[in-house]
Amino acid sequence: MFKSKSIVKRCLTRFFSRWTRKPYSIFNSLGSVIKICVLTAGCSILATPGKAQEHADSLKIAKKIQLEGIVVTAQRTPAVASQVARVVRVISKEEIEDLPVQSLDGILEYALNVDVRQRGGNGVQADVSVRGGSFDQTLILLNGVNVSDPQTGHHNMDIPIDIGSIERVEILEGPGARIFGANAFNGVVNIITGTGKSGSGTVNLMTGDFGLYKADFSGTVSTGKLTNYISLSHSGAEGYTDNTDFKVDNFFYNAKLDAKSGQADLQLGYATRDFGANSFYTPLYPNQFEATRTLFGSLRFQSTGKLHLVPSLYWRQHNDRFELFRDNAPDWYKSHNYHMTDVYGAGLSSWFISGIGKTSLGLDFRSENILSNVLGEPLSKPIKVPGEDGIFFTNGHTRNNISLFAEHSIYLSRFSFSAGLMVSQNSDLKDKISLYPGVDLGFEISKGIRWYASGSRTLRLPTFTDLYYNSPTNLGNPNLKPEEAIVAETGLKFNRAAFEGHIAIFERWGKNMIDWVKYPDETVWKAMNHTEVDISGIELSSKWKPRNTFGDQFFITSVQVDYAYLYASKKSGDLASKYVLDNLKHKIDLAIDHKIHWGLGASWRISYQDRVGTYQKWENTQLGIEVPYKPFWLGDARLYWKFVGFTLYAEATNIFNVEYFDHANVPQPGRWYKAGLKIDFNWKKK
């Protein structure tokens, strides 16, 4: 036993010093306590328990961990990536820095089987869905904290961070209800921020077509055991067409305090978005405008010891002012729409490792509240809208959810097994108790090739917009039932030094699916439950890293090719769909990163997207015939030069200058040129 411990210690010591040439690189966002615990767990549970572990080869273990990496999204506790019997796409900071994008939705645009439907450029507003789901079916996390908006998934990406603060993005493909509860229906996106080295900072200045500008700053200061990270950004543009101007501000603060008993983590954020919303929700009134404000805070503690305890608290407030007429409103238009959601929650997670595997237990509470002059049920007494004169909230609604979860995982030398159950009770579902079971299996067929299979049940509650939104062109439905689905998946995962990828086949049997629909001769969209929408899919992913074979001097850094196919079997008749029935049938993503000479490099991204479904085309100031979405090729490129803390870059988005629509009658920007300077500096005395 003592021999085994010494081997693990040598493994950790040797490996930390050379992890991607940056000490503790991938663990920065997890904190020092989790760094040690996760890696120790990885070393100890990859091999067969008992005597097999005593004779483990430390060099093989270190290489295995270096090859597989660490992810946290797919289970309640951190796990080695290839051992997880799910598809989890991890986009690292190194990848993000070379991408030809300046926003979170841009990062996700070229991710496998992720559908990003933008209404405005540069992250103003984007809907993100996974594997054919809708944007309301994707759960968004910030450092593991649920930041999804109960009013509508259109606001899920109102996150108070800039792209420069992102350490990595983890995308769990498929349902995560047994892990995160209701609304992790079809996928989970976890944005993980980093703090950087003490005494370091970054300034990024950018400009571009259509009056585009951006300035952001981030810096890290450590005092003793306390690490402080702060990020500020401001951006704006005049717009690529009428009424597409925008201004965006982000503020984010993260403090980490290390102690013998564990690590405390504090997050605070504030974001504002003001933007022209040309035809966002209807082409009948193109002069729309929207302004949102987001406040966010969370506090979490992670203990050390054999029993790991993680208590947490969080709060998110979102204010939304939607103007159907930005100016020159007609006489019948009486007021803008005002909404304020307050979401707060608390949780206690625990996990421990024993001779029979890893066990996780926990309890979560979440309260979702809205005040509005449109959404919800009538209030007994109106409440003044903050910051507005003579405007009052007249409606509101509150729903609370409490969940208990348990999960157990076993990792042997070639076999892995994980099973879990979440029991949830929501106040909107009366006395109904929802059960979210799930099972994952994995088996290593040969070195670097692993078979996996999983099955689970998932559910999504309707948003407040689904339930209550009424307007001249929309009609909500307070009698909506929750969406439900059973999902099964199997596939192969490949993980070698120079190549990684997977093949996956999955099926989702869904009922009571929620969507906004109408018949062709109608003008009002109605929220309703479809009887059934089943989705079958296959996806292929491959990434080649030639430098792992030919050395660091090889000019190609990486080549990635992804393909996803989806088939939706639905019973919708002649109904036109706004969201659920308009998924991507085919998606091909190509990515090439390469060096040129002396710090000069380039990054290329190309995506083919073929969307099913139709929409009524806006012609001659009226809605015309139903037309199908046209497939298109989308391309972005980035050229950069790095030299001693400076990075000069130039980008072009939509390099093919394609005219395309992500949403009906909302044109996307054509070719857009941008250029900027990034400065990394260090003021800490040596």
C-alpha positions as CSV (number, residue, x, y, z in Angstrom):
1,M,0.0,0.0,0.0
2,F,2.8,2.4,0.9
3,K,4.5,1.5,-2.4
4,S,1.3,2.4,-4.3
5,K,1.1,5.8,-2.6
6,S,4.7,6.6,-3.4
7,I,4.1,5.7,-7.1
8,V,1.1,8.0,-7.2
9,K,3.1,10.8,-5.6
10,R,5.9,10.4,-8.1
11,C,3.2,10.3,-10.9
12,L,1.7,13.6,-9.7
13,T,5.1,15.4,-9.2
14,R,6.5,14.4,-12.5
15,F,3.3,15.1,-14.4
16,F,2.4,18.5,-13.0
17,S,5.8,19.9,-14.1
18,R,5.1,19.2,-17.7
19,W,1.4,19.4,-18.3
20,T,1.2,21.1,-21.7
21,R,4.3,23.1,-20.7
22,K,2.2,25.1,-18.2
23,P,2.1,24.0,-14.6
24,Y,-1.4,22.9,-13.7
25,S,-2.7,24.3,-17.0
26,I,-6.1,22.5,-17.3
27,F,-6.7,22.6,-13.6
28,N,-6.6,26.4,-13.1
29,S,-10.3,26.8,-13.1
30,L,-10.9,24.0,-10.7
31,G,-8.8,25.4,-7.9
32,S,-5.9,23.9,-6.0
33,V,-7.9,21.5,-3.9
34,I,-9.7,19.9,-6.8
35,K,-6.4,19.8,-8.8
36,I,-5.0,17.3,-6.4
37,C,-8.2,15.4,-5.6
38,V,-9.2,14.9,-9.2
39,L,-5.8,13.7,-10.4
40,T,-5.4,11.5,-7.4
41,A,-8.8,10.0,-8.1
42,G,-7.9,9.6,-11.8
43,C,-4.7,7.7,-10.9
44,S,-6.3,5.5,-8.4
45,I,-9.5,4.4,-10.2
46,L,-8.2,3.8,-13.7
47,A,-6.7,0.5,-12.7
48,T,-8.4,-2.5,-11.2
49,P,-8.8,-2.1,-7.4
50,G,-6.7,-4.2,-5.1
51,K,-3.3,-5.7,-5.9
52,A,-3.4,-4.5,-9.5
53,Q,-3.0,-0.9,-8.3
54,E,0.0,-1.7,-6.2
55,H,2.0,-2.6,-9.3
56,A,0.8,0.2,-11.5
57,D,3.4,1.8,-13.7
58,S,3.6,5.5,-12.9
59,L,4.8,6.5,-16.3
60,K,1.9,4.8,-18.0
61,I,-0.6,6.4,-15.7
62,A,0.9,9.9,-16.3
63,K,0.8,9.3,-20.1
64,K,-2.8,8.1,-19.8
65,I,-3.9,11.2,-18.0
66,Q,-2.0,13.5,-20.3
67,L,-3.7,11.8,-23.2
68,E,-7.2,11.8,-21.9
69,G,-7.5,15.1,-20.0
70,I,-10.0,16.0,-17.4
71,V,-13.6,17.0,-17.8
72,V,-16.3,17.8,-15.2
73,T,-19.5,18.2,-17.2
74,A,-20.6,14.6,-17.8
75,Q,-20.9,13.5,-14.2
76,R,-21.5,15.0,-10.8
77,T,-17.8,14.7,-9.9
78,P,-14.7,15.2,-12.1
79,A,-13.7,12.3,-14.2
80,V,-11.1,11.3,-16.8
81,A,-12.5,12.2,-20.2
82,S,-12.2,8.8,-22.0
83,Q,-13.6,6.9,-19.1
84,V,-16.9,8.8,-19.3
85,A,-19.4,6.9,-21.4
86,R,-20.8,10.1,-23.0
87,V,-19.7,12.4,-25.7
88,V,-18.2,15.5,-24.1
89,R,-16.5,18.1,-26.4
90,V,-13.9,20.2,-24.7
91,I,-12.7,23.4,-26.4
92,S,-9.5,24.5,-24.7
93,K,-8.2,28.0,-24.2
94,E,-5.4,27.3,-26.8
95,E,-8.1,26.6,-29.4
96,I,-10.2,29.6,-28.4
97,E,-7.3,32.0,-28.7
98,D,-6.7,30.9,-32.3
99,L,-10.4,30.9,-33.4
100,P,-11.6,33.6,-35.8
101,V,-14.3,34.7,-33.4
102,Q,-14.9,37.3,-30.7
103,S,-17.9,35.9,-28.8
104,L,-19.1,32.8,-27.0
105,D,-21.7,32.0,-29.7
106,G,-18.8,32.1,-32.3
107,I,-16.9,29.4,-30.3
108,L,-20.0,27.2,-30.4
109,E,-20.8,27.8,-34.1
110,Y,-18.3,25.2,-35.3
111,A,-18.8,22.7,-32.5
112,L,-20.1,19.2,-33.5
113,N,-23.9,18.9,-33.6
114,V,-24.4,22.4,-32.0
115,D,-26.9,24.6,-33.8
116,V,-26.3,28.4,-33.2
117,R,-29.1,30.5,-34.6
118,Q,-28.1,34.1,-34.4
119,R,-30.3,37.2,-34.6
120,G,-27.5,39.7,-34.4
121,G,-23.7,39.6,-34.8
122,N,-21.0,39.4,-32.2
123,G,-23.0,37.6,-29.5
124,V,-25.8,40.2,-29.2
125,Q,-28.4,37.4,-29.1
126,A,-28.0,33.8,-30.1
127,D,-30.0,30.6,-29.5
128,V,-27.9,27.5,-28.8
129,S,-29.2,24.0,-29.2
130,V,-27.6,20.5,-29.3
131,R,-28.5,17.4,-31.3
132,G,-31.7,18.7,-32.8
133,G,-33.2,20.2,-29.7
134,S,-34.4,23.8,-29.2
135,F,-32.6,26.6,-27.4
136,D,-34.9,26.1,-24.4
137,Q,-33.7,22.5,-24.2
138,T,-30.1,23.4,-23.6
139,L,-28.8,24.1,-20.1
140,I,-26.1,26.8,-19.8
141,L,-23.7,26.7,-16.9
142,L,-21.0,29.2,-15.8
143,N,-18.3,27.3,-13.8
144,G,-20.9,24.7,-13.0
145,V,-23.6,27.1,-11.9
146,N,-27.0,27.1,-13.7
147,V,-27.4,30.5,-15.4
148,S,-30.3,29.6,-17.8
149,D,-33.2,32.0,-18.0
150,P,-36.7,30.8,-17.0
151,Q,-38.3,33.6,-19.0
152,T,-37.0,32.4,-22.3
153,G,-33.9,30.6,-23.7
154,H,-33.3,33.6,-25.9
155,H,-31.6,35.1,-22.9
156,N,-29.5,32.1,-21.9
157,M,-26.4,33.6,-23.5
158,D,-26.6,36.8,-21.5
159,I,-23.5,35.9,-19.6
160,P,-21.3,38.6,-18.0
161,I,-18.0,37.4,-19.4
162,D,-15.9,38.2,-22.4
163,I,-14.3,35.5,-24.6
164,G,-10.8,36.3,-23.1
165,S,-11.9,35.1,-19.7
166,I,-12.9,31.7,-20.9
167,E,-10.5,28.9,-19.9
168,R,-12.4,26.2,-21.8
169,V,-15.9,25.2,-22.9
170,E,-17.4,21.8,-22.2
171,I,-20.3,20.5,-24.3
172,L,-22.2,17.5,-23.0
173,E,-24.1,16.1,-26.0
174,G,-27.4,14.6,-25.1
175,P,-29.5,14.8,-21.9
176,G,-28.1,15.7,-18.5
177,A,-31.2,15.6,-16.4
178,R,-30.0,13.0,-14.0
179,I,-27.0,15.2,-13.3
180,F,-28.4,18.8,-13.5
181,G,-32.2,18.2,-13.3
182,A,-35.0,19.6,-15.4
183,N,-34.1,21.6,-18.6
184,A,-30.8,19.8,-19.2
185,F,-33.1,18.2,-21.8
186,N,-30.9,17.8,-24.9
187,G,-27.4,19.1,-23.9
188,V,-25.3,21.1,-21.5
189,V,-22.8,23.9,-22.2
190,N,-20.5,24.6,-19.3
191,I,-18.4,27.8,-19.6
192,I,-15.3,27.6,-17.4
193,T,-13.3,30.8,-16.7
194,G,-9.7,31.1,-15.7
195,T,-7.8,33.5,-13.4
196,G,-4.4,33.7,-15.0
197,K,-1.1,34.1,-13.2
198,S,-0.7,36.5,-10.3
199,G,0.5,39.9,-11.4
200,S,-0.5,39.4,-15.1
201,G,-3.1,41.0,-17.3
202,T,-4.4,41.3,-20.9
203,V,-5.6,44.2,-23.0
204,N,-7.4,43.6,-26.3
205,L,-8.4,46.3,-28.7
206,M,-10.3,45.6,-31.9
207,T,-12.1,47.5,-34.7
208,G,-13.9,46.4,-37.9
209,D,-16.5,47.1,-40.5
210,F,-19.9,48.6,-39.7
211,G,-18.5,50.8,-37.0
212,L,-17.4,47.8,-34.9
213,Y,-15.2,48.4,-31.9
214,K,-14.2,46.5,-28.8
215,A,-11.9,47.0,-25.8
216,D,-11.4,44.6,-22.9
217,F,-9.1,44.2,-20.0
218,S,-8.5,41.4,-17.5
219,G,-6.0,41.0,-14.7
220,T,-5.1,38.8,-11.8
221,V,-3.7,39.8,-8.4
222,S,-2.9,37.4,-5.5
223,T,-2.4,38.4,-1.9
224,G,-1.4,35.4,0.2
225,K,-3.9,32.6,-0.3
226,L,-6.5,34.9,-2.0
227,T,-6.5,35.2,-5.8
228,N,-8.5,38.0,-7.4
229,Y,-9.4,38.0,-11.1
230,I,-11.3,40.9,-12.8
231,S,-12.5,41.3,-16.4
232,L,-14.0,44.4,-18.1
233,S,-15.2,44.7,-21.7
234,H,-17.1,47.2,-23.9
235,S,-18.1,46.7,-27.5
236,G,-20.5,48.2,-30.0
237,A,-21.3,48.7,-33.7
238,E,-23.5,50.8,-36.0
239,G,-24.9,47.6,-37.5
240,Y,-24.7,45.7,-40.8
241,T,-28.1,46.8,-41.9
242,D,-31.0,49.0,-40.6
243,N,-31.6,48.7,-36.9
244,T,-28.8,46.2,-36.0
245,D,-26.7,48.5,-33.9
246,F,-25.6,47.3,-30.5
247,K,-23.7,48.1,-27.3
248,V,-22.5,45.4,-24.9
249,D,-20.8,45.8,-21.5
250,N,-19.5,43.0,-19.3
251,F,-18.0,42.9,-15.8
252,F,-16.8,39.8,-14.1
253,Y,-15.0,39.2,-10.8
254,N,-13.7,35.9,-9.4
255,A,-12.0,35.4,-6.0
256,K,-10.5,32.1,-4.8
257,L,-9.4,31.6,-1.3
258,D,-7.3,28.5,-0.4
259,A,-7.3,27.1,3.1
260,K,-6.3,23.8,4.7
261,S,-10.0,22.7,4.8
262,G,-10.6,23.5,1.2
263,Q,-11.2,26.3,-1.3
264,A,-13.8,29.1,-1.4
265,D,-14.9,30.5,-4.7
266,L,-16.8,33.7,-5.3
267,Q,-18.2,34.9,-8.6
268,L,-19.8,38.3,-9.4
269,G,-20.9,39.5,-12.8
270,Y,-22.9,42.3,-14.5
271,A,-23.8,42.6,-18.2
272,T,-25.8,45.0,-20.3
273,R,-26.9,44.6,-23.9
274,D,-28.7,47.3,-25.9
275,F,-29.5,46.4,-29.5
276,G,-31.6,47.1,-32.5
277,A,-33.7,44.0,-33.0
278,N,-34.6,44.2,-36.7
279,S,-37.5,41.7,-37.3
280,F,-36.3,39.6,-34.4
281,Y,-39.7,38.2,-33.5
282,T,-41.8,39.3,-36.4
283,P,-41.1,41.0,-39.8
284,L,-44.4,42.9,-39.4
285,Y,-42.7,45.4,-37.2
286,P,-39.0,45.6,-38.1
287,N,-38.2,48.6,-35.9
288,Q,-37.8,46.5,-32.7
289,F,-35.4,47.3,-29.8
290,E,-34.3,45.3,-26.8
291,A,-32.3,46.2,-23.7
292,T,-31.2,43.6,-21.1
293,R,-29.4,43.8,-17.8
294,T,-27.9,40.7,-16.0
295,L,-26.7,40.5,-12.4
296,F,-25.1,37.3,-11.2
297,G,-23.4,36.0,-8.1
298,S,-22.4,32.7,-6.6
299,L,-20.4,31.3,-3.6
300,R,-19.1,27.8,-3.4
301,F,-16.8,25.9,-1.1
302,Q,-14.9,22.7,-1.9
303,S,-13.6,20.8,1.1
304,T,-10.6,18.5,1.3
305,G,-10.5,15.1,2.9
306,K,-11.9,11.6,2.0
307,L,-15.4,12.9,2.0
308,H,-15.6,15.9,-0.4
309,L,-18.4,18.4,0.5
310,V,-19.4,21.2,-1.9
311,P,-22.0,23.6,-0.6
312,S,-23.0,26.4,-2.9
313,L,-25.3,29.4,-3.2
314,Y,-26.2,31.4,-6.3
315,W,-28.4,34.3,-7.6
316,R,-29.2,35.6,-11.0
317,Q,-31.4,38.6,-11.9
318,H,-32.3,39.4,-15.5
319,N,-34.1,42.6,-16.6
320,D,-35.5,42.8,-20.1
321,R,-37.2,45.7,-21.9
322,F,-38.6,44.9,-25.3
323,E,-39.8,47.6,-27.6
324,L,-42.0,46.5,-30.5
325,F,-41.5,50.1,-31.8
326,R,-38.2,51.7,-31.2
327,D,-39.7,55.0,-32.3
328,N,-42.7,56.4,-34.1
329,A,-45.1,54.0,-32.4
330,P,-48.7,53.9,-33.6
331,D,-51.6,55.1,-31.3
332,W,-52.7,51.6,-30.5
333,Y,-49.2,50.7,-29.0
334,K,-49.5,51.5,-25.3
335,S,-46.4,50.2,-23.6
336,H,-43.1,48.3,-24.0
337,N,-42.8,44.9,-22.4
338,Y,-40.9,44.8,-19.1
339,H,-39.7,41.6,-17.4
340,M,-37.5,40.9,-14.4
341,T,-36.6,37.4,-13.4
342,D,-35.0,36.5,-10.1
343,V,-33.5,33.0,-9.8
344,Y,-31.8,31.9,-6.6
345,G,-30.6,28.5,-5.5
346,A,-28.6,26.4,-3.0
347,G,-27.0,23.0,-3.2
348,L,-24.9,20.5,-1.3
349,S,-23.0,17.9,-3.2
350,S,-20.7,15.3,-1.8
351,W,-18.6,12.5,-3.2
352,F,-16.1,9.9,-1.9
353,I,-14.0,7.1,-3.3
354,S,-14.2,3.6,-1.8
355,G,-13.2,0.1,-2.7
356,I,-16.3,-0.3,-4.8
357,G,-15.9,2.9,-6.8
358,K,-16.9,6.6,-6.6
359,T,-20.2,7.7,-5.0
360,S,-21.9,11.0,-5.3
361,L,-24.9,12.3,-3.3
362,G,-26.6,15.7,-3.1
363,L,-29.5,18.1,-2.7
364,D,-30.4,21.1,-4.8
365,F,-33.0,23.8,-4.4
366,R,-33.9,26.4,-7.1
367,S,-36.5,29.1,-7.1
368,E,-37.6,30.8,-10.4
369,N,-39.5,34.1,-10.1
370,I,-40.8,36.6,-12.6
371,L,-42.3,40.1,-12.5
372,S,-43.7,41.5,-15.7
373,N,-46.4,43.6,-17.3
374,V,-47.1,40.8,-19.7
375,L,-46.1,37.4,-18.4
376,G,-47.5,35.6,-15.4
377,E,-50.7,35.8,-13.3
378,P,-52.2,39.1,-12.1
379,L,-50.5,40.5,-8.9
380,S,-52.7,41.6,-6.0
381,K,-50.7,44.9,-6.0
382,P,-48.7,46.4,-8.9
383,I,-44.9,46.8,-8.3
384,K,-42.9,49.7,-9.8
385,V,-40.4,48.8,-12.5
386,P,-36.9,49.7,-11.4
387,G,-35.5,52.7,-13.3
388,E,-38.7,53.5,-15.1
389,D,-41.2,56.4,-14.4
390,G,-44.8,55.5,-14.2
391,I,-44.3,51.8,-15.3
392,F,-45.5,49.0,-13.1
393,F,-45.3,45.2,-13.1
394,T,-48.8,43.8,-13.0
395,N,-48.1,40.1,-13.4
396,G,-45.9,37.5,-11.9
397,H,-45.2,33.9,-11.1
398,T,-43.0,31.8,-8.8
399,R,-42.1,28.1,-9.1
400,N,-39.7,26.2,-6.8
401,N,-37.9,23.0,-7.5
402,I,-36.1,20.7,-5.1
403,S,-34.0,17.7,-6.2
404,L,-32.2,14.8,-4.6
405,F,-29.6,12.9,-6.5
406,A,-27.4,9.9,-6.2
407,E,-24.8,8.5,-8.6
408,H,-22.3,5.7,-8.4
409,S,-19.4,5.0,-10.8
410,I,-17.1,2.1,-11.1
411,Y,-13.8,2.3,-13.2
412,L,-11.9,-0.9,-13.8
413,S,-8.9,-1.4,-16.1
414,R,-11.1,-1.8,-19.2
415,F,-14.7,-1.4,-18.0
416,S,-16.6,1.5,-16.6
417,F,-20.1,1.7,-15.2
418,S,-22.1,4.7,-13.9
419,A,-25.7,4.8,-12.8
420,G,-27.6,7.6,-11.2
421,L,-31.0,8.9,-10.3
422,M,-32.4,12.3,-9.6
423,V,-35.7,12.7,-7.8
424,S,-37.3,16.1,-8.4
425,Q,-40.4,17.9,-7.3
426,N,-41.6,21.2,-8.8
427,S,-44.4,23.4,-7.4
428,D,-45.9,23.8,-10.9
429,L,-46.4,20.1,-11.2
430,K,-48.6,19.9,-8.2
431,D,-47.9,16.6,-6.3
432,K,-46.1,15.0,-9.2
433,I,-42.6,13.7,-8.5
434,S,-40.3,13.4,-11.5
435,L,-37.6,10.7,-11.8
436,Y,-34.6,11.0,-14.0
437,P,-32.7,7.7,-14.1
438,G,-29.6,7.1,-16.3
439,V,-27.0,4.4,-16.9
440,D,-23.7,4.7,-18.8
441,L,-21.5,1.7,-19.8
442,G,-18.0,1.7,-21.3
443,F,-15.5,-0.9,-22.4
444,E,-12.0,-0.5,-23.8
445,I,-11.9,-2.8,-26.9
446,S,-8.2,-2.1,-27.4
447,K,-5.7,0.6,-26.6
448,G,-7.2,4.0,-27.4
449,I,-10.6,2.5,-28.6
450,R,-13.5,2.4,-26.3
451,W,-17.1,1.3,-26.8
452,Y,-19.8,3.1,-24.8
453,A,-23.6,3.1,-24.4
454,S,-26.0,5.2,-22.3
455,G,-29.7,5.5,-21.7
456,S,-31.6,8.1,-19.7
457,R,-34.9,9.9,-19.2
458,T,-35.2,13.7,-19.4
459,L,-37.8,16.4,-19.0
460,R,-38.2,20.2,-19.6
461,L,-40.5,22.6,-18.0
462,P,-42.1,25.3,-20.2
463,T,-40.7,28.8,-19.9
464,F,-42.7,31.7,-18.7
465,T,-42.9,32.9,-22.3
466,D,-44.3,29.6,-23.4
467,L,-46.9,29.8,-20.7
468,Y,-48.0,33.5,-20.7
469,Y,-46.7,35.5,-23.7
470,N,-49.6,37.2,-25.7
471,S,-49.1,39.8,-28.4
472,P,-50.6,40.6,-31.8
473,T,-48.6,37.8,-33.3
474,N,-48.2,35.3,-30.4
475,L,-50.5,33.4,-28.1
476,G,-49.1,31.6,-25.0
477,N,-50.6,28.6,-23.3
478,P,-50.8,28.3,-19.5
479,N,-51.9,24.7,-19.8
480,L,-48.7,23.4,-21.4
481,K,-47.4,20.1,-20.1
482,P,-43.7,19.5,-19.5
483,E,-41.7,17.9,-22.4
484,E,-40.5,14.4,-21.8
485,A,-38.1,12.1,-23.6
486,I,-36.3,8.8,-23.4
487,V,-32.8,8.8,-25.0
488,A,-30.5,6.0,-25.9
489,E,-27.0,6.2,-27.4
490,T,-24.1,4.0,-28.3
491,G,-20.8,4.5,-30.1
492,L,-17.0,4.3,-30.2
493,K,-14.5,6.8,-28.9
494,F,-10.9,6.9,-30.3
495,N,-8.1,8.5,-28.3
496,R,-4.5,8.2,-29.4
497,A,-1.5,10.6,-29.2
498,A,-2.1,12.2,-32.6
499,F,-5.7,11.3,-33.3
500,E,-9.0,11.5,-31.4
501,G,-12.6,11.2,-32.4
502,H,-15.8,9.3,-32.0
503,I,-18.7,7.7,-33.8
504,A,-22.1,8.0,-32.2
505,I,-25.6,6.8,-32.9
506,F,-28.5,8.0,-30.8
507,E,-32.3,8.0,-30.6
508,R,-34.6,10.3,-28.7
509,W,-38.3,9.4,-28.2
510,G,-40.0,12.6,-27.2
511,K,-43.6,13.4,-26.3
512,N,-45.5,16.6,-25.4
513,M,-42.8,18.6,-27.2
514,I,-43.3,22.4,-26.8
515,D,-43.2,24.7,-29.8
516,W,-44.7,27.8,-31.4
517,V,-46.7,26.8,-34.4
518,K,-49.3,28.0,-36.8
519,Y,-51.1,26.9,-40.0
520,P,-50.0,28.6,-43.3
521,D,-53.1,30.8,-43.5
522,E,-52.8,32.1,-39.9
523,T,-50.8,35.1,-38.6
524,V,-50.6,34.2,-34.9
525,W,-48.1,31.8,-33.5
526,K,-49.5,29.5,-30.7
527,A,-47.6,27.6,-28.0
528,M,-48.7,24.0,-27.9
529,N,-47.5,20.5,-27.1
530,H,-46.8,18.3,-30.1
531,T,-48.0,14.7,-29.6
532,E,-44.6,13.3,-30.6
533,V,-41.3,14.3,-32.0
534,D,-38.6,11.6,-32.3
535,I,-35.1,12.3,-33.4
536,S,-32.5,9.9,-34.8
537,G,-29.0,10.9,-35.3
538,I,-25.5,9.9,-36.2
539,E,-22.3,11.9,-35.8
540,L,-18.7,11.4,-36.8
541,S,-15.8,13.4,-35.3
542,S,-12.1,13.2,-36.1
543,K,-9.2,15.4,-35.0
544,W,-5.6,15.0,-36.1
545,K,-2.8,16.6,-34.2
546,P,0.3,16.0,-36.4
547,R,2.7,17.7,-34.0
548,N,2.3,14.8,-31.6
549,T,3.8,12.6,-34.3
550,F,6.2,14.9,-36.3
551,G,7.3,17.3,-33.5
552,D,6.6,20.9,-32.6
553,Q,8.2,22.2,-35.8
554,F,5.5,20.7,-38.0
555,F,3.6,23.6,-39.6
556,I,0.1,22.1,-39.2
557,T,-1.2,22.3,-35.6
558,S,-4.5,20.5,-36.0
559,V,-7.1,19.3,-38.6
560,Q,-10.6,18.5,-37.5
561,V,-13.5,17.1,-39.6
562,D,-17.0,16.6,-38.0
563,Y,-20.3,15.5,-39.6
564,A,-23.7,15.2,-38.0
565,Y,-26.9,13.9,-39.5
566,L,-30.4,14.2,-37.8
567,Y,-33.7,12.9,-38.8
568,A,-36.8,14.1,-37.1
569,S,-40.0,12.0,-37.2
570,K,-42.8,14.3,-36.2
571,K,-46.6,14.4,-36.3
572,S,-47.2,18.0,-37.2
573,G,-49.4,17.9,-40.3
574,D,-49.4,21.3,-42.1
575,L,-48.2,23.2,-39.0
576,A,-45.4,25.6,-39.5
577,S,-42.8,25.5,-36.7
578,K,-40.8,28.3,-35.2
579,Y,-38.1,26.2,-33.5
580,V,-38.6,22.5,-32.7
581,L,-39.2,21.3,-36.3
582,D,-36.4,23.4,-37.9
583,N,-33.3,21.5,-36.9
584,L,-30.1,21.0,-38.9
585,K,-30.4,17.9,-40.9
586,H,-26.8,17.9,-42.1
587,K,-23.9,19.8,-40.6
588,I,-20.3,19.5,-41.7
589,D,-17.6,21.4,-39.7
590,L,-14.0,21.7,-41.0
591,A,-11.2,23.3,-39.0
592,I,-7.5,23.8,-39.8
593,D,-4.9,25.5,-37.7
594,H,-1.4,26.0,-38.9
595,K,1.8,28.1,-38.5
596,I,3.4,30.0,-41.3
597,H,6.7,31.5,-40.1
598,W,8.2,33.4,-37.1
599,G,5.1,33.5,-34.9
600,L,2.8,33.9,-37.9
601,G,-0.2,31.6,-38.1
602,A,-3.7,31.1,-39.4
603,S,-6.9,29.5,-38.4
604,W,-9.7,28.4,-40.9
605,R,-13.2,27.3,-40.1
606,I,-15.8,26.1,-42.6
607,S,-19.3,24.8,-41.9
608,Y,-22.0,23.4,-44.2
609,Q,-25.5,23.7,-42.7
610,D,-28.7,22.3,-44.2
611,R,-31.8,23.1,-42.1
612,V,-35.1,21.4,-42.5
613,G,-38.4,23.3,-42.1
614,T,-40.0,26.3,-43.8
615,Y,-41.0,29.8,-43.1
616,Q,-43.2,32.5,-44.6
617,K,-41.1,34.8,-46.7
618,W,-41.5,38.5,-46.2
619,E,-42.1,40.2,-49.6
620,N,-43.6,43.5,-50.6
621,T,-44.5,44.4,-47.0
622,Q,-46.4,41.2,-46.3
623,L,-45.9,37.6,-45.5
624,G,-45.9,35.5,-48.6
625,I,-45.6,31.8,-49.5
626,E,-43.9,29.1,-47.4
627,V,-40.3,28.6,-48.5
628,P,-37.7,26.1,-47.3
629,Y,-34.5,27.1,-45.5
630,K,-31.6,27.1,-48.1
631,P,-28.4,25.2,-47.2
632,F,-25.2,27.2,-47.1
633,W,-21.5,27.2,-46.6
634,L,-20.2,29.5,-43.8
635,G,-16.5,30.3,-43.5
636,D,-14.4,32.3,-41.0
637,A,-10.6,32.9,-41.1
638,R,-8.0,34.5,-38.7
639,L,-4.4,35.5,-39.5
640,Y,-2.3,36.3,-36.5
641,W,1.3,37.2,-35.5
642,K,2.6,36.5,-32.0
643,F,5.7,38.2,-30.6
644,V,6.9,38.6,-27.0
645,G,3.5,39.3,-25.4
646,F,1.9,40.9,-28.4
647,T,-0.6,39.4,-30.8
648,L,-1.6,41.2,-34.0
649,Y,-4.6,39.7,-35.7
650,A,-7.0,40.1,-38.6
651,E,-10.3,38.2,-39.0
652,A,-12.9,37.8,-41.7
653,T,-16.3,36.2,-40.9
654,N,-18.6,34.9,-43.6
655,I,-15.7,35.0,-46.0
656,F,-17.9,33.6,-48.8
657,N,-20.3,36.6,-48.3
658,V,-23.3,34.2,-48.2
659,E,-26.8,35.5,-47.8
660,Y,-28.4,33.2,-45.3
661,F,-31.0,33.0,-42.5
662,D,-30.8,31.3,-39.1
663,H,-34.2,32.6,-38.3
664,A,-37.1,33.4,-40.7
665,N,-36.6,36.8,-42.4
666,V,-33.7,37.9,-40.1
667,P,-30.8,38.4,-42.5
668,Q,-27.3,37.6,-41.2
669,P,-24.2,39.8,-41.8
670,G,-22.3,39.4,-45.0
671,R,-18.5,39.4,-45.1
672,W,-17.2,41.3,-42.1
673,Y,-13.5,42.3,-41.6
674,K,-12.0,42.9,-38.1
675,A,-8.5,43.6,-36.8
676,G,-7.0,44.0,-33.4
677,L,-4.1,44.0,-31.0
678,K,-3.8,41.9,-27.9
679,I,-1.2,42.7,-25.2
680,D,-0.2,40.3,-22.5
681,F,1.7,41.9,-19.7
682,N,3.1,41.1,-16.2
683,W,3.7,43.7,-13.5
684,K,4.8,41.3,-10.8
685,K,8.3,41.9,-9.6
686,K,10.7,38.9,-10.2
